[in-house]
Amino acid sequence: VKGSTEFTGDHMTAGHDIFWDKPGFLKKHGMIPPPSKTYDVVVIGGGIAGLTSSYLHRNMNTLLLDGNPQMGGNSRAERYQNLSMSQGAAYINLPEKGDPLDNFLGEIGVNSLFRKESTEEFSIGLKGRIKRDFWNQGEDFRRVHAKFVEIYEKECPDLPIYPNGKDRALLNRMDKLTFEQWAKANLGEVHPLINEFFHQYCWSSFGGGPDELSAAQVVGFIASDINGVQALPGGNSIIADAIYRKLKNSRTTLLNNSFAVNVKNVGGSSEVTYFEDQKRLVTVRARKVILAAPKQVSKYLIQDLNKDQHEAMKAISYRAYLVVNILLDRKVTSPGYDVFAMQGSVPVSAKKEMDARGFCDVIFADWANYDRSNQSALTLYVPQPYEGANQFLFSPFTYEKHKARIMNNLGPWLNEMGLSQNNVIGMRMSRYGHALPLARQGMIVSGQLEKAHQTIDDTIFFAHSDNWANPCFESAFYSACSIS
């Protein structure tokens, strides 16, 4: 199998010298300079939450900072000839007609580009063999499906939570349970394939298992997905690119390769110091600062951060992820979009099972483009659903280890398409050390998440999917909307 053995995705040590030894970093680069410019708004972090926050403030004098060479966070893609392949976030749910997200997607010009997948089209791959219409495989499947449809229509709480919102009591009640506990109480015994699907879904979507994740979080995800999903060629990168293009034609200043270093509240405004183009320290003043970076980064940036808020940020865990693109030497017809890789057995140990399975689900990269590209590729999602997995991604053996596991498990999938490993002409791996905030049971009802993202002096705000440890596009988007 050809392909670069260099990872794309996160630069695994980027920013560490700033976050882990800020005094040493500042001393090395000349200490914090005085403010040289004033902005209405400074947004820190160029993922979906940061891009959306900047878009909502595009008519103001706004500065958007991102430490990476390319904005978009994990909403990114790569191309081969005319085929776009997601390197991260892959799809979104179907918004209600006329709601803020629906209107936003129309404004940035992507609404008409989506391909939609209904619940009837949802398929799995059982040892590589495609089983279509998963939720119609038998009476137990239809019963569980009907329950989630009922939840979606009648009692599916939304995140993020708005103060004193109607959903809070329901969320608190469900957040006291793990998804595993909720499923036993509300679904009873289910077909083993459904149970296996729940494990795979939790790993893929949350980076955690049913025994540790909040029922409030998982039930909301599954119910929304059962209502239908929609995707773009190259996944959510198309949305990030569309927002970026809009910002290029606005009052927004966009700076890549420029890590924020320090945020200081000076009473009624803030001073933001950043490392411009990784060359020199610059300080600017802003009336409003929006931290659209993960809390694990924000806790290092804010000077004199309240101890309780720092501890609340510290309590949020993150899980690692790999996304692998497999390029094929011929066209294949996509049987569906996101197809879960099932083995016919319920997982016991997350680490052992994930290692043995090689990957969790398979996206057929050209499905969203109606198979109109010249090439075909499979995008494999390889969550690391256990604590400390990110340290293993540093290993020099990581690439070859995962390559071997993937190729060992890919055979049945290739056979189903009439192919073999000889038809694989390239492999690309994207590595993310802290991809998903862990939606751990009890985080909502404890109030920890609200404490972590509480506004500071009506000057420093927080917009990120980890505001509610809810790792999806919609949560990032609405966290930005809640500020504006």
N, C-alpha and C positions, 0 to 999 in steps of 0.2 A: 504494500500500500504506500503510495507516494504522498507527499505533503510535508509542509514545514513541521519540524518538531518544536518550534517556538510557539508558546501559548499566545493567544490574543486574550481580550478581556481585561481584567484588572492587572495593573502593574503591582505585584504583590507587596512591594515595600514602599510604594509611592506615599509621600507625606509622613512616613513614620518618624523621620528625624524631627519634623515639626511637632507632631503630637506627643511623642514620648520624651522629648527634651527641648521644650520650647525655649527656656532660658539659654541653653547652649546654641540653639539655632539662631536666636536673635543676636547673641554675642558675636557669632561667626559672621553675620551679615550686616553688622553695623547698628543694631538696636532699632527700636521703633522710631521712624521719622515723624515729624509733625504733619497734620493733614495738609494735602496739597490741592484738594478739590472737594466740592460738596455735591452730593446727589440727593434726590428725593428718596430713592430706594436703592439699597444694595441687596442683591439676592446671591446667596452663597450655595452653590451646588447646581449643576446643569443637567440633572435628570429630569424626569417628567414633572415632578413637583416644582423644581426650579424654573424650568422652561414655561410651565403654566403660570406660575407666579409672575414671571417677567412679562408674559403676554397680557395678563390682567392689569399690569402697570405700564403698558407700552406707551401710553400717552404722557407719562411722567419721565423725568430725567432719571433713568434707571441703569444700574451697572449689574451685569450678571457675571459672576466669577465661577470658573470650574478648573480644577487642577489637572484634568485629563486633556489629552490632545484633541479629543472629540467630545462634544456634548451629547446628551441622550441617556446617560447612566447605563443601565443594562438593556435599554431599548436601542439596540444596534444590530447591524446586519453586514454581511459581506456579499460580494457578487462574483459570479463566474460566468463570463460571456453575458447573456441576458437573463440569467437566473439569480434571483435574490434569495439569500438564506439567512434566517434569523440567527443571531448569536446570543439571544437572551429572551426578553419578554415577547410572547408570541401572539396573544389574542386579547380581546376585551369582550365584555358581555354586551348584550343588546340593550341600549338605553331606551327609556320611554320616549316616545315622540314628543319633542318640544321641551324636554328637560335640559338643564344647563349643559350636560355633556353632549347631548345630541346637537344642540345649537352650536357648541364649540367646535365639534367635528365638522359641521357644515361651514363655519366661518373660516377654518383653516384649509378647507377644500378637499377633505379626504372621505367624507361620508359616502360618496358614490363609488368609492374604490373598494369597499369591503366585499368579501364573499361571506355569506352567512351559512352556518351549519346548524340544522335543527336537531332536536333530541333524537328524532327517528334516524338521523344519519350517523349518530355516534356509534363508533365501532371499537372493538378491542382486537388485539392480536394474541391469540392463545397459542403459545409456542410458535409464533410467527404466522399462524393461520388466521386470516381475518374473519371475525364474526361480526356481521353487520347488525344494526338495530339492537344494541346491547340490552336496552331496557325492555325488550319484547322477547326475551329468551325463555320465558316461562312465567307462571303465575306469581312466584315470589318476586321476580324482577319487576313485574307490572305493579305489584303492591307497593314496593319500596319507591318506585318512580312516582306513583300517585301521591304518596306521602310528601315527597319533596315538592311536587307541583302544588299541593295544598298549602304547604309552608310558604312557597313563593307568593302565592296569591293572597294569603290571609295573614301570615304572621312572620314574615321575613324581615328582621330588623336591619336597618342600614347603618353602615359605618362610613364616614366618621359620625360620632355622636355630637349633636348640638346641645348646648346647655338646656336642661329641663325638657329635653325632647321626649316624645311619646314612647320611643323605643328603649329608653334606659332601663326600665324595670325588667323588661323581657331579656335584654342583653345581660343584665346582672344575674338573672336567674339561670340563664343558659351557660354563662361564663363560669359558674360554680362547678360545672361538670366538664370532664373531658369528653371528646367526641365519642370515645369508646363507651363510656358510661351512658351517654345520651342515646346512642344507637341501641344498646341493650334494653334500655327502658322504653324507647319509643318505637323500635322496629322489631324487637325480639330476635329470635333466631333467623338468620338470613342464609341464602345459598352461599356456599364457600366462595364462588366467583365474585359475588357482591362484596363479601368481606375482604377478599384479596384486592378488589378494585378500591375499596376505601383506603387500604394501606398505601397502594400505589398513588392514589390521588393526593393523600396527605403528604407523602414524600415529595411528589412533584410540585405541588402548589405551595406548600408551607415549609418544606425541609424538615418536617418532624413527623412523628407517628401519632396514630389515633389515641394512644394512651397518654400523651402529654399535651395535645392541642386542645384549645378551648372549643367546646361545642358551639358556642355562639359564632365563632369564626368559621369553622368548617361547614356547619349547616348552611350558613349564608352563602358560602362559595358554591357548594354543590347545587343548592336550589337555584341560584342565579345561572349556573352553567347549564342546568337541565332546561332552563327557559330558552337556551340557544346562545351561541357564541358567534363572533365575527372576526375575520382576520384579513390582514393585508399582505401582499407579497413582501417578504422580508420582515414580517411581524410588526411590532410596535415602533420599529425604527422609522417607518414612514410617517408616523404621527410626530415623532421628535424632529424629523427633518422639516416637516411642514411648519411646525411652530418656529423653528430656527429661521426659516426663510422669511416668515412674517416679521420676526424681530429684527432681521437685517434691514428691513425697510421701516423701522420705527425709531423712536428716540433712545432705544436701548443700546448701551455699549456692551459688547460681548467679548470676554477675555478668556481664552483657553490657556492651558499650561500655567495657570496662576492660582496656586493654592492660597486660601485664606489662612492666616496665621493667628490673628488675634481680633477679638470683638470686645470693645470696651464701652460700657454704658456710661455716658457723661451727663445724664439728666436731660431728658427731652430729646436727645439724639444719641447717636453712637459713632464711635470711630472704628473703622475697619482697616486692619493692616493685612496686606497680601503680598505674595512673592511673585511679582510680575514676570511672566515668561521665564520663571525659574532663574532670574538674574538679579533682581534688586527688590528691596522692600519699599512698598508704597503705602501710605495711609490716606484714607478719604473719610469725610464725614457724611453721615446719612441721617435723615429724619426717621427712616424706618429700615430695619434690617430683617430680612427673611432668611432664616437658616433652613435651607432645603437640602442639607446634608444629613446623613444618619446621626442619631443621637450619640453613637459611639465616637463620632468625630466632633460633634457640637460641644460635648462636655469638655473637650480640650481647648476649644477656640474661645469660649466666653471667659473673659477675665473676671475674677472674683465671683464666680458662679455660686449661688446659694448651695450649701452642702446637701440639703434635702433634695433639691432638684438634680444635683450631680449624682446622688445615689440612685434616684429614680431612673435617670438615663443609663446608669451603669447596670441596672437590673435587666435591661433589654438584651436578650441574646440574639445572635445572628448565626445563620447556617451557610455553609459553603456550597458551591455548585459548579458543575462543568456542563457546557453545551458543546456538542460535537457534530460537525457537519460532515456527512459521508457523500462524496461526489461519485455518481455512477457514470459509466461510459455509454449509456443509452437511455432513451426515454422509457419511462414506465407510467402507467396510468395510476393516479393517486386514488386509493380506495376510500380515503377520508382525510381529515386534517390531523387532529391529535389522537393517535391510536395508542392505547396503553399496552405495554408489554407484559402479558400475564403468563404465568407458568402453570396454573391449575392447583396451586397450593397457597395456603395462607401464611404470610411471612411471620417468623417468630422473632428473630434478631435483626434490627434495622441494618446494622453494619455488615453482618455476615451475608444477609440476603441481598443487600444492594451491591456488595462486592461480587457475589456470585451471579447476579442477574446482568450486570454490566451496564444496563440503562433502564430507565423507568417508563418512558413513553417516546413515541416516534412521531415527528411531524413530517408530513410529505411536503417538501418545501415549495413545490410548484402548484399545490392544490389551490391556494388563494388566487393564483393567476390562471385558474382554469386549465392548467397543464399546457400553457401556450409557449413556455420557454423552450429553448433548444436542448437543454440538459435536464436531468433529474437529480435530486439529492434528498437524503434523509437527514433530518435534524434530530439528534438524540439528546434527551434530557437526562442528566446524570446527577441527581441531587446527592448531597452528603448528609443524610438525616440523623446526625448524631453530633454531640459536643466535641469540639477539638479537631474536627475534620480538616479545617483550613490549614493547620500546621503540616498535614501530610501533602498538601498541594505545593509546598515549598520544595519537596524532595526532588532531586534531579532524576529520579526514576519514575516520577508520576506519569509522564507522558507515555512511556513504553508500557507501564503497568496497566493503565486504562485502555490503551490501544489493544493490548492482548485480550483483556476482558471483553471489550466491545466486539472484536472480531470473532471471539469464541461464541458469543451469543447472537451474532448477526446472521449466522448461516441459515437458520430456518426462515427468517424474513426474506433473505435473498432467494431461497428456494421457492418460496411462495410466489415470487415475482418472475420465476424462471431464470434466475441469475445465480451466480456463484461469487466467491471472493475475488475471482479474477476480473469481475466487472466493476470492482471498486478501484477508482483511479485517484482518489485523494481523500485525505482526512485532515480536518482542521479543528482544533480544540480551543474553546474560550473558557477561561478560568476566572472564577469570582470567589474571593476569600470570605466575603461577608454579604452574600447576595440577598438573603431573606431575613427580616426580623421574625423571630420565633413567636408565633401566636399562642404562647403558653397559657394553659388554663389558669384562671384567676387574676390575670393582669388587668382586665377591665374592671371587675367588681372591687378590686383592691384600691383603685384610684391611682395606681402607680403611673399608668400611661398618661393620665391627665397632668399629674405632677411633673412628668418629664417634659411635656410640651407646653406648659403654662407660659403665657406671655410675660415678658420681663419689662416692667415700667412702660407698658404701652408703646414700646420702641423695638424690642427684639421679639420676633414671631417665629413660629416653627411650622414648616410645611414639608411633610414627608410621609410615605406610607407607614413608617414606623411610629407615627403619632399614635396609631391604634394597633401597632404590630399586625397590620393587615396588608400582606404583600401582594398588592395588585395595582393595576393602572388606575382604577377608579378611586381607590383610597388616596393615591398621590394627587390626583386631579382635584378631588373635593377638599383635601387638606389645604390646597392653594386657594380654592374658592372661599373657604371659611375665613380667610384673612381679608380678602378683597371684598 
